[in-house]
Amino acid sequence: MKNKYFAFVLLAGLLTVSCNKENIEVSPLEYVTINATLDAGNATKTYLDGVQVKWEAGDQFQLWYGALGTAMKGAPYVVKTIDALDSRQATFNGLGLASDDYLGVCPLSASVDCSKKGKLTVVLPTAQTGVAGSFGSGANVAVAYSSTTDLSFQNVGGLLAFKVSDDGGHAVKSVRLVGTDALSGEVEIKQATLPEVDAITAGVNYLTLSIPDMSGLRINGSNEGFGTDGGSWAGEDPEPGSDPVPGPGGGSGGTSDDLFYFVALPGSHTAFTLTLVDDAGNTAVASSTHAFTIERNSNTLIADLTVPSAKWHADATVYINEVSDTQIELYNPGGSTVDLSGWVLQSGEGSWAMLPGTSIAAGGFLTVTAGQATCATGPMFAIGGSVSLVNGGTVDSVELEVFGSGESYGRTTDGGGEWTVFSTGSIGETNANGTVKTTDTDVVVLNEIDANAKTIELYNAGESSVTLTGWTLYKDGGVDPIWAGSTETIAAGEYLLLTKANSPGVGVFTGGISPKKSLKVELKNASGVSKDVFMRGEEGSGWGDITLPSNASASFSRVPDGTGDWKYAVPTPGAANGEKTGTIEQYPAANGVVVLNEINGNDKFIELYSTATDYKISLEDMTIQKDGNVVWTGAPGYFIEPGGYVLLYSTDVTKPGKVHEGYDAGLQFDSGLSAKKAVRVQLFDNAGVSLDDFNYVTYSGTPAPASYGRNADGVWYYQDATPGAANTDGTAAVTGLE
């Protein structure tokens, strides 16, 4: 094809007066021949006059030749003449090619993709510039498709108008609108239904209007509002209207010069928030729960409000507190709830805007998850580079360090200035619950403690050698170390064995460790940071005071080395740990301490009692047998307190509709229990050792009046029922027991 100069007669699409009316399409004018020239010009400056979009000097558009999918990009076309009687009509010229298909998109700066067959991709900008009485340069995207050089441009979006008055005098720097559906972003338009949006491929639910030089929107006390009280504001409920300007030059919303406009994608919204920021960084926020719809080629008044002086305030302090690959946690250290409606989170890969009504409680945390509209909307993306929290200006920001999948990057203390990588994060709660990731030069852990042989083994789980100068070991919470590193070095993947001695020295620790007592051993690095802790039992009245079961043939060992849980294992001092031989008892033995205390076949319960005075006993893996069958096994996390009771109910009385429906599932035994039959109830510890045995072999023929219970002398008597409480001594001993 030969290069030619073409002239195009172009029309801007008409914006209808009401969003409820059909769009009005304007037919092209008769072709006008003009002399073509190439002119770089400026970006498009189409403007609004009343309710009509018109051309102005300097406007440009981009032309493509050929069908969508194979179209070739041509040169920019620049306005040559504008019809003196109707400025919607203009001729443009530029260097072009003869073609059967012509596609035009304005403004020239619009992001356009014509590579998909039959589909056009355009981007309606999120950041727009405010112009009194109109919209900013580059905001209003319009498209045209024709087989001739007569192109009729039609608008992709609609207009949202707003007007704000103030009783204090503020120069507005920016205005942000947040809705509940996409307001801007990337969309696809089918050639067959151009210019209607077919799909929103990368939309965001907000628009930002910047006011150049802070002079275009100076609100100064006109006090014209949206109702008799001067308008709703900040937490109240402004209702959007329509027909902001019925015709050029005036209307119910004031003159067109009083209004500012967002260009927005078609869509429906159930609520919205407007946030104003003045030149001093103060903000004012208005939220509405009224629904509104934006139609293509429509012009709708979104708000006409008065801002009371009391509604302007400095931004509250809210921190970005922790970041993972898909979530961002915010933290409010203040003493009152902060309204986050319209605030924006930005990352190197995208952004979210907070939905209307979103807030963060005093001292609370808020989690924003990419792609989920719980409190904010936006595309799913991998967070990276940096994260910023914006409310007009930047409230907080952080440059991210590299962290892996399942890890997070957060403040070491909530709201503090120091950041670190967490191997296990705590998003949604205090960062004190996170686990700080160690580095290769700091991955030294406790690996084996042999309380029989009196040795403590350290292991280097990192990839480089570590000098242990200044490292320390502490026992049972003491303030003085039992070992302080001096010249010791531990190579990557190697072990350091410390032995007990009476005096400090290289490779030795002082102080005894017992296999029969509660024990705490803590390892700290040269900076005094705790790197690892082994704990057996509980502190009680003091570490080392509680007697625990002893295992003379095993040590306390990590299985596997460096990362595994603590187990009993065959001692391997200075070498890799072997397979586990048992579970370390964390609580005192139940033998002689936990007993059957009350059995009731009428109300169907079994009561346990602990004779211990200063420590609790774990019920994990304890069992109860009824007539030789296991009917209950203690679950992890269940204990009996010193001098306390544990009450177990039969599943016969915990079923739906029964008296104990909803009773703790870990405290139900799976069997019936009768006061009219002989029964044997046996209690065993976690090793299968018998703790107690109620063997009622001969039923007397008379049902038990209430419970079988132990008197203070330990003998079983007929007693009144006292579930979960001290027994009342009976006067008649139970007969028929063995």
FITOR-459358 format. One line per field, with one value per residue (C-alpha): x negated, y, z; residue number from 1. Coordinates in pm, whole numbers, padded with zeros to 5 digits. Layout:
<drennus>
x: (X  ...)
y: (Y  ...)
z: (Z  ...)
n: (NUM  ...)
</drennus>
This chain:
<drennus>
x: (00000  -00118  -00149  00123  00252  00605  00849  01116  01442  01488  01761  01743  02017  02295  02328  02696  02872  02989  02846  03199  03219  03092  02753  02779  02552  02466  02425  02107  02115  02038  01672  01463  01136  00849  00473  00298  -00001  -00199  -00188  -00317  -00076  00033  00228  00605  00789  01152  01373  01729  01971  02290  02364  02174  01818  01650  01321  01070  00747  00454  00667  00518  00621  00444  00548  00511  00556  00706  00927  00881  00624  00416  00450  00139  00072  00062  -00048  00127  00397  00414  00713  00709  01036  01330  01679  01760  02127  02090  01760  01848  01747  01389  01149  00819  00529  00223  00014  00206  00267  00562  00759  01094  01105  01017  01003  00961  00899  00870  00704  00369  00222  00476  00335  00468  00428  00568  00398  00709  00935  01260  01169  01022  00854  00840  00762  00973  00723  00743  00551  00728  00683  00955  01079  01357  01671  01517  01284  00907  00686  00661  00947  01235  01163  01365  01345  01456  01462  01551  01488  01464  01269  01577  01538  01796  01630  01833  01753  01655  01748  01985  01939  01984  02020  01970  01984  01843  01884  01704  01758  01390  01197  00974  00772  00831  00531  00703  01037  01070  01386  01419  01710  01803  01739  01472  01454  01143  00888  00851  01157  01231  01472  01606  01600  01959  02092  01848  01830  02007  01770  01778  01547  01345  01009  00813  01037  01001  01279  01147  01063  00830  00872  00572  00628  00334  00177  00455  00648  00920  01134  01116  01423  01494  01822  02092  02286  02502  02586  02771  03079  03211  02927  02653  02577  02471  02108  01851  02035  02376  02536  02525  02759  02647  02878  02892  02908  02648  02686  03009  02865  02563  02520  02717  02939  03029  02668  02554  02370  02139  01840  01934  01892  01596  01612  01476  01482  01586  01656  02017  02133  02352  02244  02410  02209  01937  01687  01548  01221  01093  00736  00641  00306  00215  00269  00599  00874  01253  01447  01809  01962  02295  02483  02711  02687  02621  02552  02312  02423  02209  02267  02441  02385  02479  02444  02274  02268  02347  02221  02110  01804  01832  01499  01510  01493  01144  00878  00518  00459  00467  00158  00208  -00091  -00168  -00263  -00327  -00330  -00312  -00296  00084  00177  00106  00171  00247  00218  00388  00189  00430  00707  00999  01136  01003  01231  01032  01300  01127  00771  00551  00283  00025  -00245  -00495  -00250  00088  00323  00638  00889  01072  01444  01687  01741  01403  01247  00978  01046  00827  00526  00656  00534  00687  00587  00626  00606  00535  00834  01083  01348  01382  01265  01094  01105  00840  00673  00491  00117  -00210  -00313  -00663  -00910  -00732  -00397  -00243  00068  00214  00489  00434  00070  -00141  -00052  -00310  -00537  -00795  -01056  -01025  -01309  -01303  -01100  -00990  -00655  -00482  -00704  -00629  -00808  -00696  -00781  -00955  -00714  -00373  -00415  -00791  -01068  -01261  -01157  -01248  -01155  -00927  -00953  -00606  -00402  -00123  00092  00414  00264  -00031  -00372  -00494  -00330  -00550  -00869  -01173  -01363  -01724  -02015  -02279  -02532  -02293  -02131  -02270  -02024  -02000  -02003  -02043  -02035  -02140  -02041  -02178  -02527  -02516  -02587  -02437  -02483  -02459  -02406  -02477  -02188  -02324  -02550  -02854  -03075  -02972  -03207  -03033  -03221  -02976  -02701  -02550  -02340  -02098  -01929  -01588  -01548  -01862  -02029  -02385  -02487  -02596  -02811  -02967  -03127  -03489  -03698  -03451  -03359  -03099  -03114  -02807  -02621  -02841  -02796  -02950  -02929  -02938  -02996  -02927  -03213  -03246  -03424  -03369  -03590  -03603  -03356  -03201  -02893  -02832  -02524  -02336  -02057  -01829  -01623  -01365  -01288  -01129  -01397  -01447  -01762  -01790  -02052  -02129  -02356  -02627  -02367  -02166  -01886  -01721  -01789  -01645  -01473  -01414  -01142  -01023  -00729  -00620  -00774  -00539  -00690  -01026  -01195  -01353  -01103  -00853  -00930  -00877  -00919  -01278  -01419  -01769  -01834  -01745  -01831  -01614  -01682  -01559  -01444  -01565  -01868  -01818  -01453  -01263  -01045  -01197  -01169  -01334  -01613  -01920  -02203  -02438  -02669  -02844  -02679  -02353  -02050  -01886  -01522  -01287  -01228  -00943  -00756  -00899  -00663  -00597  -00393  -00427  -00313  00053  -00013  00105  00230  00532  00819  01180  01383  01753  01957  02323  02543  02847  02700  02439  02109  01762  01559  01177  00988  00623  00455  00163  00117  -00107  -00110  00136  00144  00188  00480  00334  00356  00507  00788  01104  01236  01591  01639  01309  01372  01197  01469  01256  00903  00762  00693  00392  00438  00660  00535  00651  00549  00398  00679  00917  01192  01258  01614  01684  02039  02181  02265  02616  02678  02476  02670  02888  03191  03040  02967  02593  02610  02298  02077  01703  01635  01300  01481  01742  01714  01865  02086  02396  02384  02657  02744  02923  02640  02302  02021  01643  01475  01094  00860  00516  00229  00071  -00159  00130  00054  00364  00440  00774  01036  01405  01521  01889  01937  02263  02571  02781  03111  03172  03070  02812  03006  02759  02381  02108  01849  01530  01539  01239  01105  01098  01375  01670  02007  02356  02365  02558  02447  02184  02058  01734  01723  01614  01805  02040  01947  02198  02304  02353  02060  02118  02152  02062  01719  01401)
y: (00000  00351  00617  00877  01176  01137  01376  01250  01405  01314  01351  01316  01099  01292  01249  01203  01429  01142  00799  00664  00770  00577  00678  00916  00834  01117  01036  01156  01481  01504  01439  01757  01759  01949  01975  01721  01804  01620  01790  01645  01865  01798  01522  01522  01799  01714  01904  01915  02191  02142  01776  01745  01634  01861  01889  02164  02283  02045  01728  01408  01047  00727  00549  00178  00019  -00325  -00564  -00620  -00895  -00783  -00403  -00195  00113  00436  00788  01022  01230  01594  01828  02059  02245  02251  02328  02682  02600  02258  02186  01816  01802  01839  01733  01569  01493  01276  01037  00712  00406  00304  00034  -00139  -00085  00214  00217  00539  00577  00901  01039  00973  00868  00585  00235  00026  -00336  -00443  -00787  -00995  -01084  -00894  -00738  -00406  -00356  -00005  00139  00404  00585  00560  00884  01182  01558  01786  02069  02301  02235  01945  01646  01640  01581  01214  01097  01043  00739  00726  00478  00471  00193  00238  00110  00470  00776  00912  00815  00869  00853  00711  00730  00413  00540  00778  01088  01127  01487  01624  01959  02040  02344  02421  02645  02685  02757  02474  02434  02076  01889  01565  01384  01004  00810  00448  00229  -00137  -00232  -00142  00231  00232  00003  -00228  -00344  -00542  -00417  -00640  -00498  -00615  -00423  -00130  00081  -00125  -00282  -00660  -00753  -00578  -00755  -00555  -00310  -00127  00016  00370  00691  00972  01330  01559  01935  02116  02389  02329  02612  02446  02339  02593  02550  02863  02860  02879  02636  02507  02151  01834  01902  02150  02089  02168  01807  01481  01415  01172  00872  01000  00907  01134  01008  01028  01203  01244  01522  01749  02000  01972  02194  02411  02687  02582  02337  02195  02123  02475  02590  02348  02549  02460  02087  01855  01521  01168  00959  00610  00265  00151  -00053  -00070  00025  -00039  00225  00482  00697  01040  01143  01501  01600  01966  02136  02091  01715  01722  01487  01480  01163  01116  00769  00660  00331  00443  00240  00404  00292  00440  00393  00455  00804  00913  01214  01159  01379  01166  01422  01785  01834  02086  02008  02132  02255  01987  01715  01816  01630  01521  01160  00909  00697  00353  00130  -00134  -00397  -00721  -00836  -01184  -01280  -01236  -01041  -00706  -00644  -00295  -00191  00095  00190  00470  00489  00521  00350  00482  00496  00359  00413  00510  00459  00283  00016  00025  -00221  -00246  -00487  -00318  -00159  -00199  00058  00014  -00037  00214  00144  -00026  00062  -00057  -00069  00098  -00124  -00360  -00531  -00543  -00801  -00719  -01021  -00969  -01044  -01076  -00808  -00848  -00495  -00392  -00481  -00516  -00782  -01081  -01024  -01117  -00836  -00716  -00428  -00196  -00138  00201  00308  00621  00857  01152  01156  00860  00748  00466  00275  -00002  -00140  -00518  -00760  -01094  -01359  -01706  -01874  -01916  -01647  -01282  -00951  -00753  -00521  -00698  -00516  -00388  -00037  -00038  00077  -00250  -00501  -00869  -01181  -01425  -01794  -01828  -01510  -01382  -01181  -01077  -01073  -00930  -00982  -01115  -01442  -01471  -01677  -01477  -01644  -01719  -01667  -01918  -01763  -01793  -02138  -02310  -02505  -02732  -03084  -03341  -03325  -03637  -03582  -03924  -03870  -03493  -03370  -03098  -03109  -02812  -02851  -02609  -02640  -02366  -02365  -02195  -02221  -02029  -01898  -01924  -01648  -01475  -01738  -01859  -02136  -02081  -02343  -02324  -01950  -01852  -01515  -01655  -01871  -02231  -02198  -01904  -01960  -01851  -02010  -02279  -02299  -02526  -02613  -02635  -02959  -03045  -03091  -02943  -03159  -02985  -03191  -03111  -02977  -02812  -02508  -02305  -02382  -02455  -02725  -02762  -02637  -02602  -02702  -03029  -03156  -03437  -03688  -03690  -03319  -03044  -02869  -02557  -02501  -02184  -02097  -01730  -01583  -01321  -01043  -01196  -01306  -01635  -01888  -02209  -02338  -02690  -02721  -03032  -02992  -02655  -02390  -02456  -02307  -02304  -02497  -02819  -02859  -03100  -03474  -03640  -03997  -04102  -04290  -04418  -04552  -04247  -03882  -03586  -03557  -03367  -03617  -03540  -03324  -02949  -02922  -03217  -03240  -03343  -03718  -03992  -04149  -04369  -04133  -04035  -03771  -03561  -03750  -03763  -03844  -04182  -04277  -04194  -04456  -04283  -03967  -03744  -03716  -03347  -03390  -03596  -03956  -04009  -04331  -04288  -03938  -03961  -04186  -04270  -04060  -04087  -04312  -04239  -04469  -04246  -03925  -04131  -03970  -04076  -03834  -03829  -03662  -03558  -03579  -03362  -03033  -02820  -02956  -03061  -03398  -03451  -03673  -03740  -04111  -04209  -04461  -04581  -04931  -05038  -05412  -05469  -05232  -04895  -04628  -04313  -04200  -03869  -03619  -03382  -03057  -03196  -03179  -03233  -02951  -03011  -03107  -03081  -03285  -03394  -03494  -03738  -03790  -04083  -04020  -04137  -03795  -03575  -03652  -03383  -03317  -03473  -03293  -03253  -03182  -02997  -03118  -03113  -03401  -03470  -03545  -03795  -04172  -04391  -04622  -04637  -04657  -04808  -04791  -05126  -05351  -05479  -05288  -05267  -04930  -04921  -04622  -04659  -04414  -04339  -04642  -04880  -04905  -04944  -04637  -04740  -05016  -05004  -05367  -05398  -05768  -05837  -05623  -05618  -05594  -05243  -04954  -04714  -04418  -04167  -04220  -04456  -04222  -04235  -04110  -03932  -04276  -04384  -04643  -04652  -04548  -04477  -04095  -03798  -03691  -03413  -03397  -03200  -03119  -03268  -03579  -03582  -03872  -04153  -04377  -04710  -04877  -05021  -05398  -05641  -05487  -05684)
z: (00000  -00073  00190  00159  00347  00479  00632  00871  00973  01340  01597  01974  02122  02297  02672  02744  02993  03214  03293  03242  02877  02574  02436  02143  01845  01605  01235  01064  00871  00505  00425  00396  00200  00365  00322  00544  00761  01029  01366  01696  01892  02248  02418  02379  02558  02480  02721  02849  02758  02953  02879  02549  02487  02233  02051  02112  01958  02005  02023  01879  01837  01734  01413  01330  00985  00923  01118  01491  01544  01248  01270  01204  01412  01217  01301  01544  01380  01484  01480  01181  01197  01438  01312  01423  01474  01637  01810  01834  01467  01350  01081  01167  00939  00939  00732  00670  00453  00245  00426  00449  00828  01039  01420  01615  01989  02177  02376  02213  02550  02598  02645  02356  02241  01900  01887  01972  01683  01704  02040  02148  02486  02633  02976  03144  03370  03749  03809  03652  03662  03791  03570  03683  03479  03288  03305  03273  02975  02882  03104  02859  02641  02317  02028  01664  01401  01034  00684  00562  00664  00840  01206  01481  01821  02110  02479  02667  03013  03182  03392  03768  03879  04230  04402  04745  04966  05292  05591  05679  05360  05228  04909  04794  04664  04563  04569  04575  04493  04605  04495  04529  04165  03910  03838  03620  03461  03163  02966  02650  02383  02106  01753  01701  02004  02011  02227  02497  02754  02716  03005  03275  03263  03522  03704  04034  04247  04284  04101  04207  04093  04144  04146  03974  04186  04440  04280  04077  04371  04650  04866  05061  05247  04981  05203  04921  05012  04944  05151  05403  05649  05399  05311  05472  05550  05700  05833  05728  05399  05090  04820  04457  04214  03838  03578  03737  03453  03248  02979  02907  03155  03460  03646  03981  04067  03988  03678  03498  03619  03979  03910  03880  03700  03720  03402  03518  03379  03343  03642  03952  04304  04638  04830  04780  04968  04877  05043  05012  05099  05136  05079  05447  05433  05625  05511  05508  05427  05318  05285  05140  05136  04851  04530  04196  03840  03586  03227  02923  02788  03110  03334  03700  04009  04274  04557  04637  04992  05249  05461  05822  05957  06228  05962  05849  06044  06022  05914  06198  06246  06095  06027  05768  06025  05836  05472  05314  04947  04939  05254  05418  05787  05918  06284  06469  06781  06871  07125  06882  06572  06238  05932  05636  05372  05050  05176  04921  04957  04679  04584  04301  04139  04189  04439  04647  04767  05097  05060  05214  05582  05637  05974  06213  06585  06848  06914  06645  06331  05983  05720  05350  05116  04746  04528  04814  04856  05234  05300  04977  04609  04346  04130  04277  04247  04413  04644  04578  04589  04829  04997  05068  05257  05101  05208  04979  05093  05203  05555  05576  05340  05352  05113  05130  05182  05003  05187  05083  05038  05374  05529  05600  05653  05955  06239  06528  06763  06656  06513  06590  06360  06322  06054  06014  05816  06000  05912  06063  06041  06262  06022  06191  06540  06733  06572  06907  06800  06489  06462  06350  06067  06150  05912  05813  06051  06344  06307  06615  06829  07130  06986  07266  07646  07835  08197  08290  08143  08216  07861  07641  07264  07025  06649  06360  06115  05889  05585  05735  06042  06355  06624  06960  07139  07371  07334  07662  07820  08108  08327  08497  08432  08622  08573  08556  08260  08311  07997  07811  07472  07431  07155  07051  06682  06531  06162  05937  05999  06298  06674  06989  07303  07640  07957  08322  08534  08872  08728  08408  08110  07739  07639  07987  08173  08544  08741  08752  08529  08645  08442  08725  08750  08546  08338  08128  07919  07707  07442  07364  07098  07149  07127  07409  07174  07269  06991  07136  07450  07584  07847  08025  08258  08394  08612  08903  09216  09034  08755  08881  09169  09011  09005  08665  08537  08471  08169  08248  07897  07687  07634  07536  07160  06856  06593  06330  06414  06438  06341  06489  06797  07129  07194  07396  07189  07243  07350  07062  07214  06949  06662  06466  06677  06634  06602  06886  07151  07331  07417  07688  07983  08032  08349  08669  08668  08748  08942  09301  09221  08986  09099  09026  09271  09186  08953  08885  08675  08715  08573  08381  08477  08596  08808  08838  09124  09168  09507  09388  09573  09347  08993  08726  08550  08177  08077  07733  07643  07979  07925  08097  08040  08115  08152  07968  07674  07625  07633  07676  07582  07705  07426  07405  07595  07872  08233  08587  08817  09164  09399  09106  08944  08584  08498  08213  08080  07884  07520  07613  07773  07533  07216  07054  07266  07578  07903  07836  07462  07342  07631  07560  07318  07487  07813  07688  07728  07461  07661  07870  08253  08470  08842  08812  08696  08805  08638  08630  08564  08533  08496  08326  08271  07932  07963  08036  08408  08625  08836  08988  08965  09063  09032  09129  09066  09253  09199  09517  09333  09462  09232  09373  09516  09369  09330  09429  09584  09788  10146  10293  10397  10031  10077  09832  09985  09861  09844  09718  09367  09368  09006  08976  09349  09682  09786  10085  10310  10285  10575  10396  10223  09875  09892  09615  09538  09479)
n: (1  2  3  4  5  6  7  8  9  10  11  12  13  14  15  16  17  18  19  20  21  22  23  24  25  26  27  28  29  30  31  32  33  34  35  36  37  38  39  40  41  42  43  44  45  46  47  48  49  50  51  52  53  54  55  56  57  58  59  60  61  62  63  64  65  66  67  68  69  70  71  72  73  74  75  76  77  78  79  80  81  82  83  84  85  86  87  88  89  90  91  92  93  94  95  96  97  98  99  100  101  102  103  104  105  106  107  108  109  110  111  112  113  114  115  116  117  118  119  120  121  122  123  124  125  126  127  128  129  130  131  132  133  134  135  136  137  138  139  140  141  142  143  144  145  146  147  148  149  150  151  152  153  154  155  156  157  158  159  160  161  162  163  164  165  166  167  168  169  170  171  172  173  174  175  176  177  178  179  180  181  182  183  184  185  186  187  188  189  190  191  192  193  194  195  196  197  198  199  200  201  202  203  204  205  206  207  208  209  210  211  212  213  214  215  216  217  218  219  220  221  222  223  224  225  226  227  228  229  230  231  232  233  234  235  236  237  238  239  240  241  242  243  244  245  246  247  248  249  250  251  252  253  254  255  256  257  258  259  260  261  262  263  264  265  266  267  268  269  270  271  272  273  274  275  276  277  278  279  280  281  282  283  284  285  286  287  288  289  290  291  292  293  294  295  296  297  298  299  300  301  302  303  304  305  306  307  308  309  310  311  312  313  314  315  316  317  318  319  320  321  322  323  324  325  326  327  328  329  330  331  332  333  334  335  336  337  338  339  340  341  342  343  344  345  346  347  348  349  350  351  352  353  354  355  356  357  358  359  360  361  362  363  364  365  366  367  368  369  370  371  372  373  374  375  376  377  378  379  380  381  382  383  384  385  386  387  388  389  390  391  392  393  394  395  396  397  398  399  400  401  402  403  404  405  406  407  408  409  410  411  412  413  414  415  416  417  418  419  420  421  422  423  424  425  426  427  428  429  430  431  432  433  434  435  436  437  438  439  440  441  442  443  444  445  446  447  448  449  450  451  452  453  454  455  456  457  458  459  460  461  462  463  464  465  466  467  468  469  470  471  472  473  474  475  476  477  478  479  480  481  482  483  484  485  486  487  488  489  490  491  492  493  494  495  496  497  498  499  500  501  502  503  504  505  506  507  508  509  510  511  512  513  514  515  516  517  518  519  520  521  522  523  524  525  526  527  528  529  530  531  532  533  534  535  536  537  538  539  540  541  542  543  544  545  546  547  548  549  550  551  552  553  554  555  556  557  558  559  560  561  562  563  564  565  566  567  568  569  570  571  572  573  574  575  576  577  578  579  580  581  582  583  584  585  586  587  588  589  590  591  592  593  594  595  596  597  598  599  600  601  602  603  604  605  606  607  608  609  610  611  612  613  614  615  616  617  618  619  620  621  622  623  624  625  626  627  628  629  630  631  632  633  634  635  636  637  638  639  640  641  642  643  644  645  646  647  648  649  650  651  652  653  654  655  656  657  658  659  660  661  662  663  664  665  666  667  668  669  670  671  672  673  674  675  676  677  678  679  680  681  682  683  684  685  686  687  688  689  690  691  692  693  694  695  696  697  698  699  700  701  702  703  704  705  706  707  708  709  710  711  712  713  714  715  716  717  718  719  720  721  722  723  724  725  726  727  728  729  730  731  732  733  734  735  736  737  738)
</drennus>
